[in-house]
């Protein structure tokens, strides 16, 4: 099973090389067939040049320039349109995700799950230098999502997730333009009947660059997506559930 890794990158010249390098080392160590698709999202620094060096150094790395409109959600959606693997992982460019967790997630997919979700807030996870104000907002948001969906998954807003190709096809159309895509994909996957498991993961605050997540701008967008999928779950009568799709396939 070939694994694709989609990494959106906007002005990440200080960390994108190390992020990709560590991923390649981990995937090659465990002999996981892979490609790494870096989506340059309108960077104005040296990110494209650094990524070009990665392409020259590592044959499994591809560089795609996202065309307007730009934004995290658009960049990920661009990657989800061009990945070539049997499964796809979404990871951050800032080295906040641990490549060893990707190996574990890949192994979980091989057990038969459709999706693997990472959690920074369960036994076995390790979080380093999480900003206090973001942590408070994160826990409140995830508590709200858990209350209305009853998931038992406490880190829905986390970007680190891995999906089989059929899941990406099954959650279309994708609506999110921004970071709320990290919520839309897993909620749709669960509501539409795909199986999932949750693994503990490590998370490290970025050492270079600045975070692209603007909390003040994202609140209403997260809420929109959460309520949109909640309405699908409760009012669509299963029209988008995978079992219905198969019945009429």
C-alpha positions in Angstrom: 0.0 0.0 0.0 1.5 3.3 -1.1 1.2 6.2 1.3 1.0 9.8 0.1 1.9 12.6 2.5 0.3 16.0 1.7 2.1 19.0 3.3 0.7 22.5 2.7 3.5 25.1 3.0 3.2 28.9 3.2 6.4 30.7 4.0 8.1 27.8 5.7 11.6 28.2 4.5 13.1 27.7 7.9 11.5 24.3 8.6 10.2 22.5 5.5 13.5 20.9 4.6 14.0 19.3 8.0 10.3 18.2 8.1 10.5 16.4 4.8 13.9 15.0 5.5 12.8 13.4 8.7 9.7 12.0 7.1 11.7 10.4 4.3 14.1 8.8 6.8 11.3 7.3 8.9 9.3 6.0 5.9 12.4 4.5 4.3 13.5 2.9 7.6 10.2 0.9 7.7 10.2 0.3 3.9 6.9 2.1 3.4 6.2 2.9 -0.2 5.5 6.6 -0.3 5.4 10.0 -2.0 5.6 13.3 -0.3 3.6 16.1 -1.9 4.5 19.6 -0.8 1.9 22.2 -1.8 3.6 25.6 -2.0 0.7 27.9 -1.2 1.7 31.4 -2.4 4.9 31.6 -0.4 6.8 34.9 -0.6 10.0 33.7 1.0 12.4 31.0 -0.2 10.1 28.1 0.4 9.8 27.2 -3.3 13.6 27.2 -3.7 14.1 25.0 -0.6 11.4 22.6 -1.9 13.1 22.4 -5.3 16.3 21.2 -3.5 14.2 18.6 -1.8 12.9 17.4 -5.1 16.4 17.1 -6.4 17.6 15.2 -3.3 14.6 12.8 -2.7 13.0 11.1 -5.7 9.7 10.6 -3.7 9.2 14.3 -3.2 6.9 16.2 -5.5 6.4 20.0 -5.4 3.0 21.4 -6.5 2.3 25.2 -6.7 -1.2 25.9 -5.6 -3.1 28.3 -7.8 -5.4 30.9 -6.4 -7.4 31.0 -4.3 -4.9 30.4 -1.5 -5.3 29.3 2.1 -4.7 26.2 4.1 -7.9 24.4 3.1 -7.4 25.2 -0.6 -3.8 23.9 -0.4 -4.8 20.6 1.2 -7.6 20.2 -1.3 -5.0 20.7 -4.1 -3.0 17.9 -2.6 -6.0 15.7 -2.3 -6.7 16.1 -6.0 -3.2 15.1 -7.1 -1.9 12.4 -4.6 -1.2 9.1 -6.2 -1.1 6.7 -3.2 -3.6 4.2 -1.8 -3.8 6.3 1.3 -3.0 9.9 2.2 -1.8 11.6 5.4 -2.1 15.3 6.0 0.8 16.7 8.0 2.1 20.2 8.9 5.2 21.8 7.4 6.5 23.1 10.7 7.8 19.8 12.1 5.2 19.8 14.8 4.2 16.2 13.9 6.4 13.2 14.7 7.3 11.0 11.7 7.2 8.0 14.0 3.5 8.5 14.5 3.0 8.4 10.8 4.6 4.9 10.7 2.2 3.8 13.5 -0.8 5.2 11.6 0.2 3.4 8.4 0.5 0.1 10.3 -3.0 0.7 11.7 -4.4 1.2 8.2 -3.0 -2.2 7.3 -5.1 -3.7 10.1 -8.2 -2.7 8.0 -9.2 0.7 9.3 -10.4 3.4 6.8 -9.0 6.3 8.9 -6.4 6.9 11.6 -6.8 10.0 13.7 -4.0 11.4 16.0 -4.7 12.6 19.5 -2.4 14.9 21.5 -4.5 14.4 24.6 -4.7 10.8 25.4 -2.5 8.4 27.3 0.8 7.9 25.6 0.8 11.3 23.8 3.4 14.0 24.4 2.8 17.7 23.9 5.7 20.1 24.0 5.3 23.9 24.5 1.6 24.2 23.5 0.6 27.9 23.9 -1.7 28.2 26.9 -4.4 30.3 25.3 -4.6 28.0 22.2 -4.8 25.0 24.5 -7.8 26.4 26.3 -9.6 27.2 23.1 -8.7 23.8 21.7 -10.1 21.9 24.6 -13.3 23.9 24.6 -13.8 23.4 20.8 -13.2 19.7 21.0 -15.5 19.3 24.0 -18.3 21.0 22.0 -17.7 18.7 19.0 -17.8 15.6 21.3 -21.0 16.7 22.9 -23.0 17.0 19.7 -21.4 14.1 17.8 -20.7 11.7 20.7 -17.4 10.6 19.1 -15.2 9.8 22.1 -12.4 11.4 20.1 -10.9 14.4 21.9 -8.7 16.0 19.2 -10.9 16.5 16.1 -9.2 19.9 15.4 -5.8 18.2 15.0 -4.5 18.2 11.5 -2.6 14.9 11.7 -4.9 12.3 10.2 -4.5 9.5 7.6 -7.2 8.3 5.2 -7.6 5.6 2.6 -8.2 6.9 -0.9 -11.9 5.7 -0.9 -12.5 7.9 2.2 -11.3 11.0 0.4 -13.6 10.1 -2.5 -16.4 9.5 -0.1 -16.3 12.8 1.8 -16.7 14.9 -1.3 -17.6 17.7 -1.9 -15.1 19.3 0.5 -16.2 22.8 1.4 -13.6 24.3 3.8 -11.3 27.0 2.6 -9.2 27.3 5.7 -8.1 25.3 8.8 -11.7 24.2 9.4 -10.9 21.5 6.8 -9.1 19.6 9.6 -12.6 19.2 11.2 -14.6 18.7 8.1 -12.7 15.6 6.8 -12.9 13.4 10.0 -16.5 14.4 10.9 -17.7 13.6 7.4 -15.8 10.3 7.3 -17.3 9.2 10.6 -20.9 10.4 9.7 -20.7 8.7 6.3 -19.8 5.3 7.9 -16.0 4.9 7.5 -14.2 3.1 10.2 -11.5 4.8 12.3 -9.1 4.3 15.2 -7.3 6.9 17.3 -3.6 6.8 18.2 -1.6 8.9 20.7 0.8 11.2 19.0 3.6 13.6 19.9 3.3 17.3 19.1 6.1 20.0 19.2 5.6 23.7 18.9 7.3 25.2 15.9 10.8 26.5 16.3 10.9 28.7 13.2 8.4 30.9 11.3 4.9 31.9 12.6 1.7 30.0 13.0 -0.8 30.6 10.1 -3.8 29.8 12.3 -5.7 33.0 13.2 -8.0 32.0 16.0 -10.2 35.2 15.8 -10.9 34.5 12.1 -11.6 30.8 12.5 -14.2 30.5 15.2 -17.3 31.0 13.0 -15.7 28.9 10.2 -15.2 26.0 12.5 -18.7 26.3 13.8 -20.2 26.5 10.3 -18.5 23.2 9.3 -19.4 21.4 12.6 -23.1 22.4 12.2 -23.1 21.6 8.5 -22.0 18.0 9.2 -24.3 17.8 12.2 -27.2 18.7 9.9 -26.1 16.0 7.4 -25.9 13.4 10.2 -29.4 14.2 11.6 -31.4 15.4 8.6 -30.0 13.6 5.4 -31.6 10.2 6.3 -28.3 8.5 5.4 -28.2 9.7 1.8 -24.5 10.2 2.0 -23.7 7.1 4.0 -21.3 4.7 2.4 -23.8 1.9 2.7 -26.3 3.9 0.7 -23.6 4.6 -1.9 -22.8 1.0 -2.3 -26.4 0.0 -2.6 -26.9 2.2 -5.6 -23.3 1.9 -6.8 
